[in-house]
Amino acid sequence: MTDELLYQLALTQIPNIGCVQAKILIAHLGSAFSIFNTKKSQLEKIDGIGEIKAKSIAAFKDFSRAEEEIAFIKKYKITPLFITDENYPQRLLNCYDPPTILFYKGNTNLNASKIIAVIGTRNNSDYGKHATEKLIKELANENILIVSGLAFGIDSIAHKASLKNNLQTIGVLAHGLDSIYPAEHSGLAKNMLKQGGLLTEFMSSTKPDRHNFPGRNRIVAGMSDATIVMETNIKGGSMITAELANGYNKDVFAFPGKITDSKSIGCNYLIKNNKAVLLTDAKQLIEAMGWEEKQIAKPRKQKELFIELSMDEKIIINLLNEKETMNIDEINFKSGLSSSAVAAAILSLELQSVVASLPGKMYTLNA
């Protein structure tokens, strides 16, 4: 643990400074330490900060809560993941409001090549349970990380089915890692630590208050390649998560249900209003995301290019030469470029017919 962690934790405690402002500050100043050691007159010149927020930063002097959290992290071997850490879920960086710091306990890769969120109602029907278990069983050989919220109903069914089928699974919490909510899922959470883990943006002693759940839902949607709504009414957390996923330009799928079934009204609404693609099985999901394994794997040769390329374009081509297809989030992560620079370079390469786009925000070199 370093002094930088103290400043990182303290950054989340400053009044008037939320995730969006923290992201702006880090982009300009590079570290939490630098934020606390920059003059107020310089801070207020940063777009999106201004005088009031700069004053809040300059006036912050109480680091006791951050010190308490460091002691908790050390005692329980929690892994803190600041927004600049390489192990931080990189897909979240494409969201406008990524958590400033995350707390993780587990043994899986939060930047796995394939991640899906499986969500739904707390009061599932037999149909919802069967559909969820069937989907995850069909995904058993796909090496996909399953994300959900450890809630009653579809969430817990998804986690349990993942464990049963030897898939890694992450539970995103709306509270600190010193407790489990609901308490009935303590045993499930313990098993998940051996085959996935638990993730939260909330410090220890944070209770599962109602206003924490939308924040939890944005992590579920933001860290996944696609969100799958299994069963839900027209209102509730699953609908919020689906809307968030759409806002983050993520793929959203929904299982249809009877028009007379209240537990399927939300899914049918999402499909009807083009907010989700109708989904019936794992094969369709894999095809839509561009995750099919090619029958014949041939060594990939560097494409001979007779056009002048920018440095950014060359970086992306080199990445696509190493791997036949690559998701936009993986390109952003591995290239080291900003998301806007990647988008500009890919657009240019597409216009030059060097790169082709595939379903699921995947890209490949043209033959």
C-alpha positions in Angstrom: 0.0 0.0 0.0 1.3 3.5 -0.8 0.5 7.1 0.2 -1.1 7.4 -3.3 -3.9 5.0 -2.1 -4.6 7.3 0.8 -5.2 10.2 -1.7 -7.2 7.9 -4.0 -9.6 7.0 -1.3 -9.8 10.6 0.0 -10.6 11.8 -3.5 -14.0 9.9 -3.2 -14.7 11.7 0.1 -14.5 15.3 -1.2 -17.8 17.1 -1.2 -19.0 18.2 -4.7 -16.5 15.8 -6.4 -18.2 12.8 -8.0 -17.0 10.2 -10.4 -17.3 12.5 -13.4 -15.3 15.3 -11.8 -12.7 12.8 -10.6 -12.2 11.4 -14.1 -11.7 14.9 -15.4 -9.2 15.7 -12.7 -7.2 12.5 -13.2 -7.2 13.1 -17.0 -5.6 16.6 -16.4 -3.3 15.9 -13.4 -2.5 12.2 -13.7 -2.8 11.1 -10.0 -4.7 11.6 -6.8 -1.6 13.0 -5.1 -1.3 15.7 -7.8 -5.0 16.7 -7.4 -4.5 17.3 -3.6 -1.2 19.2 -4.3 -2.4 21.5 -7.1 -3.2 25.1 -6.2 -6.8 26.1 -6.1 -6.2 28.8 -8.7 -5.0 26.1 -11.2 -7.8 23.6 -10.3 -10.6 26.1 -11.0 -9.3 26.6 -14.5 -10.0 23.0 -15.4 -13.1 22.6 -17.5 -15.9 21.0 -15.4 -14.3 21.9 -12.1 -14.6 25.7 -11.5 -14.4 27.7 -8.3 -16.7 25.8 -6.0 -15.3 22.3 -6.7 -11.7 23.6 -6.5 -12.5 25.2 -3.1 -13.8 21.8 -1.9 -10.6 20.1 -2.9 -8.3 22.8 -1.4 -10.3 22.7 1.9 -10.3 18.9 2.4 -8.0 18.0 5.3 -9.7 15.0 7.0 -8.0 11.8 5.8 -9.2 9.6 8.7 -11.9 7.8 6.7 -9.3 6.9 4.1 -6.9 5.6 6.7 -9.6 3.4 8.2 -10.3 1.9 4.8 -6.7 1.2 4.2 -6.6 -0.8 7.5 -9.7 -2.7 6.3 -8.2 -3.4 2.9 -5.0 -4.8 4.5 -6.8 -6.9 7.0 -9.1 -8.6 4.6 -6.8 -8.7 1.6 -9.0 -6.5 -0.6 -7.6 -5.4 -4.0 -8.3 -1.6 -4.6 -8.5 -0.7 -8.2 -8.1 3.0 -9.0 -9.3 4.3 -12.4 -5.7 4.4 -13.7 -4.8 0.8 -12.6 -4.2 -1.6 -15.5 -6.4 -4.3 -13.7 -9.3 -1.8 -13.4 -12.2 -3.0 -15.7 -11.2 -1.2 -18.8 -14.6 -1.4 -20.4 -15.8 1.0 -17.7 -13.5 3.7 -19.0 -15.7 4.1 -22.0 -18.6 5.2 -19.7 -18.9 8.8 -18.9 -19.2 8.1 -15.1 -16.8 5.2 -14.2 -16.2 4.6 -10.5 -13.1 6.4 -9.3 -12.0 3.4 -7.3 -13.3 -0.2 -7.0 -12.8 -2.8 -4.3 -12.3 -6.4 -5.4 -12.0 -9.7 -3.8 -11.6 -12.8 -6.0 -9.5 -14.6 -8.5 -10.6 -13.8 -12.0 -9.7 -11.3 -14.7 -12.0 -8.3 -14.8 -10.8 -7.6 -18.3 -11.6 -11.1 -19.7 -12.1 -11.2 -23.5 -15.8 -12.0 -23.2 -18.1 -10.6 -20.5 -21.9 -10.6 -20.3 -24.3 -9.4 -17.7 -27.2 -11.7 -16.9 -30.0 -9.8 -15.0 -33.7 -10.0 -14.2 -36.5 -9.8 -11.7 -36.1 -10.8 -8.0 -39.4 -12.6 -8.3 -38.7 -15.0 -11.1 -41.0 -17.6 -12.6 -40.1 -21.2 -13.4 -39.8 -20.0 -17.0 -37.2 -17.4 -16.0 -35.2 -19.8 -13.9 -35.2 -22.5 -16.7 -34.3 -20.0 -19.4 -31.4 -18.6 -17.3 -30.0 -22.0 -16.4 -30.4 -23.2 -20.0 -28.6 -20.2 -21.4 -25.6 -20.5 -19.1 -25.3 -24.2 -19.5 -25.1 -23.6 -23.3 -22.3 -21.1 -22.7 -20.3 -23.5 -20.5 -17.6 -24.0 -23.1 -17.3 -20.4 -24.2 -15.0 -19.1 -21.4 -17.3 -16.2 -20.8 -17.3 -14.2 -17.5 -20.9 -13.8 -16.1 -21.7 -10.6 -14.2 -24.7 -10.0 -12.1 -25.8 -8.3 -8.9 -26.1 -11.1 -6.3 -29.8 -10.3 -5.7 -32.6 -12.7 -5.2 -34.2 -14.2 -8.3 -32.4 -14.2 -11.7 -29.2 -12.7 -10.4 -28.5 -15.5 -7.9 -29.8 -18.1 -10.4 -27.2 -16.8 -12.9 -24.4 -17.0 -10.4 -25.3 -20.5 -9.2 -25.6 -21.7 -12.8 -22.2 -20.2 -13.6 -20.5 -22.0 -10.7 -22.2 -25.3 -11.7 -21.0 -25.0 -15.3 -17.5 -23.9 -14.3 -17.8 -20.4 -15.6 -16.3 -17.5 -13.7 -18.8 -15.1 -12.2 -18.7 -11.7 -10.6 -21.2 -10.3 -8.1 -21.4 -6.5 -8.1 -22.5 -5.1 -4.8 -24.4 -2.0 -3.7 -22.6 -1.9 -0.3 -19.2 -2.5 1.2 -17.3 -5.8 1.3 -17.7 -6.1 5.0 -21.2 -7.6 4.6 -23.3 -9.5 2.1 -26.9 -8.4 1.0 -29.1 -10.3 1.1 -27.5 -12.2 4.0 -29.0 -15.5 2.6 -26.4 -15.3 -0.2 -23.4 -15.3 2.1 -22.7 -19.0 1.2 -23.1 -18.2 -2.5 -20.7 -15.2 -2.2 -18.1 -17.4 -0.5 -18.2 -19.9 -3.3 -17.9 -17.1 -5.9 -14.6 -16.0 -4.3 -13.1 -19.2 -5.5 -14.5 -18.9 -9.1 -14.9 -15.2 -9.8 -15.4 -12.7 -7.0 -17.1 -9.7 -5.6 -16.8 -6.1 -6.7 -18.0 -2.8 -5.4 -17.3 0.9 -5.5 -18.4 1.4 -1.9 -16.2 1.5 1.1 -16.6 -0.8 4.1 -19.5 0.0 6.5 -21.6 1.3 3.5 -25.2 -0.1 3.8 -27.2 -1.4 0.9 -29.3 1.8 0.8 -31.8 2.1 -2.1 -29.9 5.0 -3.8 -26.8 2.8 -4.1 -28.4 0.3 -6.5 -28.5 2.4 -9.7 -24.8 3.0 -9.2 -24.3 -0.7 -8.8 -26.3 -1.3 -12.0 -24.1 1.0 -14.1 -21.1 -1.1 -13.2 -22.9 -4.3 -14.2 -23.8 -2.7 -17.6 -20.5 -0.8 -18.1 -18.0 -3.6 -17.5 -19.9 -6.1 -19.8 -19.9 -6.5 -23.5 -23.6 -7.2 -23.5 -26.5 -7.2 -21.1 -29.0 -10.0 -21.2 -32.4 -9.4 -19.6 -34.0 -12.7 -18.8 -37.3 -11.7 -17.1 -38.5 -8.4 -15.7 -41.6 -6.3 -15.1 -41.8 -2.8 -16.7 -40.2 -1.2 -13.6 -37.2 -2.1 -11.5 -33.4 -2.4 -11.5 -33.2 -4.6 -14.6 -34.9 -2.0 -16.8 -32.5 0.7 -15.4 -29.5 -1.5 -16.2 -30.8 -2.1 -19.7 -31.3 1.6 -20.2 -27.8 2.3 -18.9 -26.3 -0.3 -21.2 -28.0 1.3 -24.1 -26.7 4.7 -23.0 -23.2 3.2 -23.0 -23.6 1.8 -26.5 -23.5 -1.7 -25.3 -25.4 -4.6 -26.8 -28.7 -5.5 -25.0 -30.6 -8.7 -25.5 -33.9 -9.8 -23.9 -35.7 -13.1 -23.7 -39.4 -12.8 -24.8 -42.3 -14.0 -22.7 -46.1 -14.2 -22.8 -47.9 -10.9 -23.3 -50.1 -11.8 -20.4 -47.2 -12.5 -18.0 -46.3 -9.5 -15.8 -42.8 -10.8 -15.3 -42.1 -10.6 -19.0 -43.6 -7.1 -19.7 -40.3 -5.4 -19.4 -38.5 -7.8 -21.8 -41.3 -7.5 -24.3 -41.2 -3.7 -24.0 -37.4 -3.6 -24.6 -37.8 -5.8 -27.7 -40.8 -3.9 -29.1 -39.1 -0.5 -28.8 -35.8 -1.7 -30.3 -34.0 -1.3 -27.0 -33.0 -5.0 -27.0 -32.5 -7.7 -29.5 -34.9 -10.7 -29.1 -32.8 -13.6 -27.8 -33.7 -17.3 -27.5 -30.5 -19.2 -27.1 -26.7 -19.1 -26.6 -25.9 -19.9 -30.2 -27.7 -16.7 -31.3 -25.8 -14.6 -28.7 -22.4 -16.0 -29.7 -23.1 -15.3 -33.4 -24.4 -11.8 -32.7 -21.3 -10.9 -30.6 -19.0 -12.3 -33.3 -17.6 -14.9 -30.8 -17.8 -18.0 -33.1 -14.6 -20.0 -33.3 -13.3 -20.3 -36.9 -13.2 -23.9 -38.3 -9.7 -23.4 -39.8 -7.2 -21.3 -38.0 -4.5 -20.2 -40.4 -1.5 -18.1 -39.5 -2.3 -14.5 -40.0 0.0 -12.5 -42.4 0.7 -8.8 -42.3 -1.5 -7.2 -44.9 0.6 -5.5 -47.6 -0.5 -1.9 -47.5 0.3 0.6 -50.2 -1.2 3.6 -48.4 0.3 5.9 -45.8 -0.9 5.2 -42.3 -0.7 7.3 -39.2 1.0 6.0 -36.1 -2.4 5.4 -34.4 -3.6 3.4 -37.4 -0.4 1.3 -37.4 -0.9 0.5 -33.7 -4.4 -0.8 -34.4 -3.3 -2.9 -37.5 -0.5 -4.5 -35.4 -3.1 -5.5 -32.8 -5.4 -7.0 -35.4 -2.5 -8.9 -36.9 -2.0 -10.6 -33.5 -5.6 -11.6 -33.1 -8.1 -12.3 -35.8 -10.9 -10.3 -34.3 -10.9 -7.8 -31.5 -13.6 -6.0 -29.5 -13.5 -2.1 -29.4 -12.9 -2.2 -25.6 -9.9 -4.5 -26.0 -8.5 -2.3 -28.7 -8.9 0.8 -26.5 -7.2 -1.1 -23.6 -4.3 -2.6 -25.5 -3.5 0.3 -27.8 -2.9 2.7 -25.0 -4.7 5.4 -27.1 -7.7 7.5 -26.0 -11.1 6.2 -27.1 -11.5 9.2 -29.4 -8.2 8.5 -31.1 -9.1 4.8 -31.6 -12.5 5.7 -33.0 -10.9 8.2 -35.5 -8.2 5.7 -36.5 -10.7 2.8 -37.0 -13.0 5.0 -39.1 -10.1 6.0 -41.3 -9.1 2.4 -41.7 -12.7 1.4 -42.6 -12.9 4.1 -45.2 -9.7 2.8 -46.7 -11.1 -0.8 -46.6 -8.3 -2.0 -44.4 -10.5 -2.8 -41.4 -14.0 -4.3 -41.4 -16.5 -4.1 -38.6 -18.3 -7.1 -37.3 -21.4 -7.6 -35.0 -20.8 -7.0 -31.3 -18.4 -4.0 -31.9 -15.7 -6.4 -33.1 -13.1 -5.5 -35.8 -10.9 -7.5 -38.2 -8.5 -6.8 -41.0 -9.9 -7.2 -44.5 -8.6 -10.2 -46.4 
